[in-house]
Amino acid sequence: MITFFNRKNVYVGFDLKQFADIRTALSNHQIDYLPKVKNRMGQCAGHGTIRGRTGSMGISSDRMDEYEIFVHKKDYELAMKIIQTMK
């Protein structure tokens, strides 16, 4: 089980295709992972969200969602090797 205390980040970025490719590669190698998607415009900013306070004009739609993938610390080295061979 991957928890806050035993995980390491192997990917953070805005590319949905790369996010999906890494998840597929990790699954193919039987490495457990924890995906996380953050909508940057939905984050709280005092009273309400960023989008609610400032709007989204000028913000690229491909930069609104930030993707992260975490693996267990014991799988980190192998996961990084797999990701490096994908590039």
VOBA-1610 file (N, C-alpha, C; in pm, whole numbers, padded with zeros to 5 digits, always signed):
BEGIN
Met+00084-00117+00000Met+00000+00000+00000Met+00089+00125+00000Ile+00053+00218-00082Ile+00129+00342-00092Ile+00063+00446-00002Thr+00141+00502+00089Thr+00090+00605+00180Thr+00174+00731+00165Phe+00134+00833+00236Phe+00206+00959+00235Phe+00350+00943+00282Phe+00371+00850+00374Phe+00503+00834+00437Phe+00598+00742+00361Asn+00547+00660+00270Asn+00635+00565+00202Asn+00637+00582+00050Arg+00601+00698+00001Arg+00595+00718-00144Arg+00700+00817-00191Lys+00732+00804-00321Lys+00822+00900-00387Lys+00760+00937-00521Asn+00782+01060-00559Asn+00726+01113-00684Asn+00816+01074-00800Val+00756+01013-00904Val+00833+00979-01024Val+00794+01064-01144Tyr+00682+01134-01135Tyr+00642+01221-01246Tyr+00556+01334-01193Val+00580+01452-01243Val+00492+01567-01224Val+00499+01649-01351Gly+00385+01681-01408Gly+00382+01755-01532Gly+00242+01782-01581Phe+00232+01836-01700Phe+00104+01876-01757Phe+00063+01793-01878Asp+00144+01698-01920Asp+00122+01621-02041Asp+00039+01495-02010Leu-00088+01495-02052Leu-00176+01383-02025Leu-00128+01255-02093Lys-00076+01266-02215Lys-00028+01147-02286Lys+00091+01084-02213Gln+00185+01167-02171Gln+00300+01115-02098Gln+00257+01053-01965Phe+00162+01116-01898Phe+00106+01064-01774Phe+00047+00925-01797Ala-00030+00909-01904Ala-00091+00780-01936Ala+00014+00677-01977Asp+00113+00719-02054Asp+00219+00626-02097Asp+00299+00573-01977Ile+00329+00660-01882Ile+00404+00617-01764Ile+00320+00522-01680Arg+00193+00552-01664Arg+00105+00463-01589Arg+00098+00325-01654Thr+00089+00321-01786Thr+00084+00194-01858Thr+00214+00117-01839Ala+00327+00186-01851Ala+00458+00120-01835Ala+00473+00063-01694Leu+00433+00139-01594Leu+00442+00090-01456Leu+00352-00031-01435Ser+00234-00027-01490Ser+00142-00141-01480Ser+00198-00264-01549Asn+00259-00245-01665Asn+00317-00357-01739Asn+00430-00423-01662His+00496-00350-01574His+00605-00404-01492His+00558-00439-01350Gln+00427-00442-01331Gln+00365-00476-01202Gln+00415-00387-01087Ile+00431-00259-01114Ile+00469-00163-01010Ile+00344-00086-00970Asp+00311-00094-00841Asp+00197-00018-00790Asp+00230+00131-00793Tyr+00130+00212-00826Tyr+00150+00355-00832Tyr+00024+00425-00784Leu+00040+00550-00749Leu-00072+00631-00705Leu-00078+00755-00793Pro-00179+00764-00880Pro-00190+00883-00966Pro-00262+00995-00893Lys-00228+01117-00928Lys-00294+01233-00868Lys-00310+01338-00977Val-00430+01393-00987Val-00458+01500-01084Val-00507+01621-01005Lys-00441+01733-01027Lys-00477+01857-00959Lys-00523+01959-01063Asn-00643+02010-01045Asn-00688+02121-01129Asn-00640+02248-01063Arg-00545+02313-01126Arg-00480+02430-01066Arg-00575+02549-01052Met-00677+02555-01135Met-00771+02666-01125Met-00878+02641-01019Gly-00887+02516-00970Gly-00986+02484-00868Gly-00932+02497-00728Gln-00807+02539-00714Gln-00748+02552-00581Gln-00808+02671-00507Cys-00817+02655-00376Cys-00873+02762-00293Cys-00779+02883-00289Ala-00840+02999-00290Ala-00763+03124-00282Ala-00839+03218-00190Gly-00827+03194-00062Gly-00901+03277+00033Gly-01047+03236+00032His-01131+03324-00015His-01275+03296-00024His-01309+03257-00167Gly-01315+03128-00195Gly-01347+03080-00329Gly-01224+03023-00399Thr-01242+02990-00524Thr-01133+02931-00602Thr-01062+03038-00683Ile-00947+03000-00737Ile-00870+03093-00820Ile-00954+03135-00941Arg-01019+03038-01006Arg-01100+03070-01124Arg-01215+03162-01086Gly-01275+03138-00969Gly-01387+03222-00925Gly-01346+03364-00895Arg-01223+03382-00852Arg-01176+03517-00815Arg-01113+03591-00933Thr-01043+03519-01020Thr-00969+03588-01126Thr-01013+03551-01266Gly-01093+03446-01281Gly-01130+03399-01413Gly-01019+03314-01472Ser-01037+03270-01594Ser-00936+03184-01657Ser-00881+03243-01786Met-00908+03369-01811Met-00858+03433-01933Met-00706+03437-01930Gly-00646+03394-02039Gly-00501+03395-02050Gly-00434+03269-01999Ile-00510+03179-01938Ile-00456+03053-01888Ile-00476+02948-01996Ser-00368+02887-02039Ser-00376+02782-02140Ser-00452+02662-02084Ser-00544+02607-02162Ser-00624+02494-02115Ser-00540+02370-02091Asp-00426+02358-02159Asp-00341+02241-02137Asp-00252+02257-02014Arg-00263+02368-01944Arg-00186+02391-01821Arg-00276+02395-01696Met-00404+02365-01712Met-00494+02371-01598Met-00482+02248-01508Asp-00457+02133-01567Asp-00445+02010-01490Asp-00299+01971-01475Glu-00259+01944-01351Glu-00123+01901-01322Glu-00131+01754-01278Tyr-00048+01671-01339Tyr-00051+01527-01314Tyr+00072+01485-01233Glu+00050+01395-01136Glu+00159+01341-01055Glu+00143+01190-01045Ile+00256+01121-01036Ile+00255+00977-01013Ile+00352+00948-00900Phe+00303+00874-00802Phe+00385+00832-00688Phe+00400+00681-00691Val+00515+00632-00647Val+00538+00488-00629Val+00590+00467-00488His+00588+00341-00445His+00644+00307-00315His+00795+00329-00320Lys+00854+00370-00209Lys+00998+00398-00205Lys+01081+00280-00252Lys+01036+00159-00221Lys+01113+00039-00260Lys+01113+00018-00411Asp+01016+00075-00481Asp+01005+00060-00627Asp+01060+00180-00704Tyr+01108+00280-00632Tyr+01147+00406-00695Tyr+01256+00388-00801Glu+01364+00319-00768Glu+01476+00303-00862Glu+01432+00233-00990Leu+01358+00125-00977Leu+01309+00051-01094Leu+01214+00138-01177Ala+01125+00209-01110Ala+01030+00295-01181Ala+01104+00403-01260Met+01206+00462-01201Met+01282+00566-01271Met+01356+00509-01392Lys+01409+00388-01380Lys+01475+00323-01494Lys+01376+00300-01608Ile+01258+00256-01573Ile+01154+00231-01674Ile+01118+00362-01744Ile+01099+00468-01667Ile+01061+00598-01723Ile+01174+00653-01810Gln+01299+00637-01769Gln+01413+00686-01848Gln+01423+00614-01982Thr+01390+00486-01987Thr+01398+00412-02113Thr+01287+00454-02209Met+01183+00519-02159Met+01073+00563-02244Met+01109+00687-02325Lys+01206+00764-02279Lys+01237+00892-02343Lys+01321+00876-02466
//
